[in-house]
Amino acid sequence: MFFGRLVTAMVTPFNDQMEVDYELTKKLVEHLIATGTETIVVSGTTGESPTLTNAEKLQLFAKVLEYAGGKAKVIAGTGTNSTASTIELTKGAEKIGVDGIMIVAPYYNKPSQEGIIQHFSAIAKETKLPIMIYNVPGRTSVNIQATTIVELAKITNIVAVKEASGDLTQMAEIIRDTPEDFYLYSGDDKMTIPVLSIGGVGIVSVASHVVGREMKEMIHSFIEGDVKSAAKAHQKLIELFEGIFLSSNPAPIKDLLNVLGIETGSVRLPLIALTTEQSQYLKAIYDRIK
């Protein structure tokens, strides 16, 4: 399945009691769709998945699917570092009716490449949903190597990879050696144009929360062959792409959303909110590019 060019890894809005706020979630989903998001990833890293309970995740999947109303696809982040737990959560997501699932590489365990193959293979056997692999070695301490992804791409319902390794050589090898209907997405906003230039199809974005229209236009320009305009757009946005990671994601993007009047609340511990100085610095970046 193709999930479009602009996929947003959505933050999870919380109220003042740090409970999931579904009214704010509805408004956020509507905002994302209105600004160009084609698919929403729910309960990924940006959605603070490590601090969400399975019950919260399942309710979020259902609510976001309802709020999207068919105007955007919904991918459920069901990956954990336990194969059995991932299968259980994936089955729950499938019953709800989501369009796909995203499975992060098993973190902390540091499995071998063969262990990673067996992990994803076991999950794929238990669901009919299309699966997006999420490779983010900076958070998981394990890189899913190109040869491993090529092997996993042979499994019918493993259809895409979100690549956040930052290694363009690895990404090019994946694109070269996988079928045409296996899609590689950048997992880092600042790598969007470089990844498109080597054959990637799009971005699983954080910045699209606040510059979705600009990113959609940038991607469209590149796809249509107007590389100069795409490059200028990238150059304009790069400061924001860096700025939204001045502290651990998603604290910066949540702060900026709140400042812009799109309420999402704060972050759950062990993450902490931005300082006043950090918040002002990030807003100044945003003001310069708008």
C-alpha positions as CSV (number, residue, x, y, z in Angstrom):
1,M,0.0,0.0,0.0
2,F,1.2,3.5,-0.8
3,F,0.6,5.9,2.0
4,G,1.1,9.1,0.0
5,R,4.0,11.6,0.0
6,L,3.3,13.5,3.3
7,V,2.8,11.3,6.4
8,T,2.7,13.0,9.8
9,A,3.9,11.3,13.0
10,M,1.2,12.8,15.1
11,V,1.8,14.1,18.7
12,T,-0.6,12.9,21.4
13,P,-2.5,15.7,23.0
14,F,-2.8,15.7,26.8
15,N,-5.0,17.7,29.1
16,D,-3.8,19.4,32.3
17,Q,-4.0,16.1,34.2
18,M,-1.8,14.5,31.5
19,E,-4.6,12.3,30.2
20,V,-5.2,11.8,26.5
21,D,-7.5,14.7,25.4
22,Y,-9.7,13.4,22.6
23,E,-11.3,16.8,21.8
24,L,-7.9,18.3,21.2
25,T,-7.0,15.2,19.2
26,K,-10.0,15.7,16.9
27,K,-8.9,19.3,16.3
28,L,-5.4,18.3,15.6
29,V,-6.4,15.6,13.1
30,E,-8.6,18.1,11.3
31,H,-5.7,20.6,11.2
32,L,-3.3,18.0,9.8
33,I,-5.7,17.0,7.1
34,A,-6.4,20.6,6.2
35,T,-2.7,21.3,5.8
36,G,-1.8,18.4,3.5
37,T,-1.2,15.3,5.6
38,E,-2.2,12.2,3.6
39,T,-1.6,9.6,6.4
40,I,-1.4,9.9,10.1
41,V,0.9,7.8,12.3
42,V,-0.7,7.3,15.7
43,S,1.4,6.4,18.8
44,G,4.9,6.6,17.2
45,T,7.9,8.1,18.9
46,T,6.4,11.6,18.3
47,G,3.2,10.3,19.9
48,E,5.0,9.4,23.1
49,S,4.3,5.7,22.6
50,P,6.6,4.7,25.5
51,T,4.4,6.4,28.0
52,L,1.0,5.4,26.5
53,T,-0.7,2.3,27.9
54,N,-2.1,-0.3,25.4
55,A,-5.6,0.8,26.4
56,E,-4.8,4.4,25.5
57,K,-3.2,3.4,22.2
58,L,-6.2,1.3,21.1
59,Q,-8.6,4.1,22.0
60,L,-6.4,6.6,20.1
61,F,-6.3,4.3,17.0
62,A,-10.1,4.1,17.1
63,K,-10.7,7.9,17.7
64,V,-8.2,9.0,15.1
65,L,-9.7,6.7,12.5
66,E,-13.1,8.1,13.3
67,Y,-11.9,11.7,13.2
68,A,-10.0,11.2,9.9
69,G,-13.2,10.0,8.3
70,G,-11.5,8.5,5.3
71,K,-9.8,11.8,4.4
72,A,-6.4,10.4,5.6
73,K,-5.1,6.9,6.1
74,V,-4.3,5.9,9.7
75,I,-1.2,3.9,10.6
76,A,-1.0,2.5,14.1
77,G,2.3,2.4,15.9
78,T,2.2,-1.0,17.5
79,G,5.9,-1.9,17.7
80,T,7.5,-2.8,21.0
81,N,10.6,-4.7,22.0
82,S,8.6,-7.8,22.7
83,T,7.4,-9.8,19.7
84,A,4.5,-11.3,21.6
85,S,3.3,-7.9,22.9
86,T,3.6,-6.3,19.4
87,I,1.5,-9.1,17.9
88,E,-1.2,-8.6,20.6
89,L,-1.4,-4.9,20.1
90,T,-1.3,-5.3,16.3
91,K,-4.3,-7.7,16.4
92,G,-6.2,-5.1,18.4
93,A,-5.4,-2.4,15.9
94,E,-6.5,-4.6,13.0
95,K,-9.8,-5.2,14.7
96,I,-10.3,-1.5,15.0
97,G,-9.8,-1.1,11.2
98,V,-6.6,1.0,10.8
99,D,-5.0,1.1,7.4
100,G,-1.6,-0.1,8.4
101,I,0.8,-0.6,11.2
102,M,4.3,0.8,11.9
103,I,6.7,-1.5,13.7
104,V,9.9,0.0,15.2
105,A,13.1,-2.1,15.5
106,P,13.2,-3.8,18.9
107,Y,14.8,-1.4,21.2
108,Y,17.1,-2.1,24.2
109,N,17.3,-5.8,23.5
110,K,19.8,-5.2,20.7
111,P,18.8,-8.3,18.6
112,S,21.0,-9.7,15.8
113,Q,19.9,-9.1,12.2
114,E,18.5,-12.6,12.1
115,G,16.6,-11.8,15.3
116,I,15.1,-8.8,13.6
117,I,14.1,-10.9,10.6
118,Q,12.4,-13.4,12.8
119,H,10.7,-10.6,14.9
120,F,9.1,-8.9,11.8
121,S,8.3,-12.2,10.2
122,A,6.4,-13.5,13.2
123,I,4.4,-10.3,13.4
124,A,3.6,-10.3,9.6
125,K,2.3,-13.8,9.9
126,E,-0.3,-12.7,12.5
127,T,-1.8,-9.8,10.6
128,K,-3.1,-9.0,7.1
129,L,-2.4,-5.3,7.6
130,P,0.4,-3.6,5.5
131,I,3.5,-3.1,7.7
132,M,5.9,-0.1,7.7
133,I,9.2,-0.9,9.2
134,Y,10.7,1.9,11.3
135,N,14.5,2.0,11.5
136,V,15.7,4.6,13.9
137,P,19.1,3.4,15.4
138,G,19.6,6.6,17.3
139,R,16.8,5.5,19.6
140,T,16.8,1.7,19.4
141,S,20.6,1.1,19.5
142,V,20.3,-1.3,16.6
143,N,20.4,-0.5,12.9
144,I,18.3,-2.6,10.5
145,Q,20.8,-3.2,7.7
146,A,19.9,-2.9,4.1
147,T,20.2,-6.6,3.4
148,T,17.8,-7.3,6.3
149,I,15.2,-4.9,4.9
150,V,15.6,-6.4,1.5
151,E,14.9,-9.8,3.0
152,L,11.9,-8.6,4.9
153,A,10.5,-6.9,1.8
154,K,10.0,-10.3,0.3
155,I,7.1,-10.8,2.8
156,T,3.9,-9.8,1.1
157,N,2.5,-7.4,3.7
158,I,5.8,-5.7,4.6
159,V,5.4,-2.8,2.2
160,A,7.5,0.2,3.4
161,V,10.2,1.4,5.6
162,K,10.6,4.7,7.5
163,E,14.3,5.2,7.4
164,A,15.8,7.4,10.1
165,S,19.4,6.1,10.0
166,G,20.6,9.1,8.1
167,D,22.6,6.8,5.9
168,L,21.9,7.6,2.2
169,T,24.0,4.8,1.0
170,Q,22.0,2.3,3.0
171,M,18.8,3.9,1.8
172,A,19.9,3.8,-1.9
173,E,20.8,0.1,-1.5
174,I,17.3,-0.6,-0.1
175,I,15.6,1.2,-2.9
176,R,17.8,-0.5,-5.5
177,D,17.3,-4.1,-4.2
178,T,13.6,-4.0,-3.2
179,P,10.5,-4.3,-5.5
180,E,9.0,-1.2,-7.0
181,D,5.9,-1.5,-4.8
182,F,8.1,-1.4,-1.6
183,Y,8.3,2.2,-0.5
184,L,11.1,4.0,1.4
185,Y,10.1,7.1,3.4
186,S,12.5,9.5,5.1
187,G,12.2,9.5,8.8
188,D,13.9,12.8,9.2
189,D,12.4,16.1,7.8
190,K,15.8,17.5,6.8
191,M,16.5,14.4,4.7
192,T,13.2,14.8,2.7
193,I,14.7,16.1,-0.6
194,P,17.9,14.0,-0.4
195,V,15.8,10.9,0.1
196,L,13.4,11.8,-2.8
197,S,16.5,12.4,-5.0
198,I,17.7,8.8,-4.6
199,G,14.2,7.2,-5.2
200,G,12.4,7.5,-1.9
201,V,8.7,8.4,-2.0
202,G,8.1,10.8,0.8
203,I,8.5,11.8,4.5
204,V,7.1,10.6,7.8
205,S,7.3,14.1,9.2
206,V,7.2,16.0,12.5
207,A,7.5,19.5,11.0
208,S,4.3,19.0,9.0
209,H,2.4,19.7,12.2
210,V,3.2,23.4,11.6
211,V,4.5,23.7,8.0
212,G,2.4,21.0,6.2
213,R,1.4,23.1,3.3
214,E,5.0,24.3,2.7
215,M,6.3,20.7,2.8
216,K,3.5,19.5,0.5
217,E,4.5,22.2,-2.0
218,M,8.2,21.4,-1.6
219,I,7.6,17.7,-2.3
220,H,5.3,18.5,-5.2
221,S,7.9,20.8,-6.8
222,F,10.5,18.1,-6.6
223,I,8.3,15.4,-8.0
224,E,7.2,17.7,-10.9
225,G,10.9,18.3,-11.8
226,D,11.2,21.8,-10.4
227,V,14.2,21.0,-8.4
228,K,15.3,24.6,-8.0
229,S,12.1,25.6,-6.2
230,A,12.2,22.4,-4.1
231,A,15.8,23.3,-3.1
232,K,14.8,26.8,-2.1
233,A,11.9,25.6,0.0
234,H,14.2,23.1,1.7
235,Q,16.7,25.9,2.4
236,K,14.0,28.0,3.9
237,L,12.7,25.2,6.1
238,I,16.0,23.7,7.3
239,E,16.3,26.0,10.3
240,L,12.9,24.8,11.6
241,F,13.8,21.1,10.8
242,E,16.8,21.5,13.1
243,G,14.9,23.7,15.7
244,I,12.2,21.2,16.4
245,F,14.9,18.8,17.7
246,L,16.5,21.3,20.1
247,S,15.2,19.1,22.9
248,S,13.9,15.5,22.9
249,N,11.0,15.0,20.4
250,P,8.1,15.8,20.8
251,A,8.6,18.5,23.4
252,P,9.6,21.2,20.9
253,I,6.9,20.6,18.3
254,K,4.2,20.4,21.1
255,D,5.5,23.7,22.5
256,L,5.3,25.4,19.1
257,L,1.9,24.0,18.4
258,N,0.7,25.4,21.7
259,V,2.2,28.8,21.0
260,L,0.5,28.8,17.6
261,G,-2.9,28.1,19.2
262,I,-3.1,24.4,18.3
263,E,-3.4,23.0,21.8
264,T,-1.7,19.7,22.5
265,G,-0.7,20.1,26.1
266,S,2.7,19.2,27.5
267,V,4.8,16.0,27.5
268,R,4.7,13.1,29.9
269,L,7.7,12.4,32.1
270,P,10.5,11.5,31.7
271,L,10.3,14.1,28.9
272,I,10.0,17.7,30.1
273,A,8.7,20.9,28.6
274,L,10.9,23.5,26.9
275,T,12.3,26.3,29.0
276,T,11.0,29.8,28.3
277,E,14.2,30.6,26.4
278,Q,13.9,27.5,24.2
279,S,10.3,28.2,23.5
280,Q,11.1,31.8,22.4
281,Y,14.0,30.6,20.3
282,L,11.8,28.1,18.5
283,K,9.0,30.6,17.9
284,A,11.6,33.1,16.5
285,I,12.7,30.5,13.9
286,Y,9.1,29.9,12.9
287,D,8.4,33.6,12.5
288,R,11.4,34.0,10.3
289,I,10.3,31.3,7.8
290,K,6.6,32.2,7.7
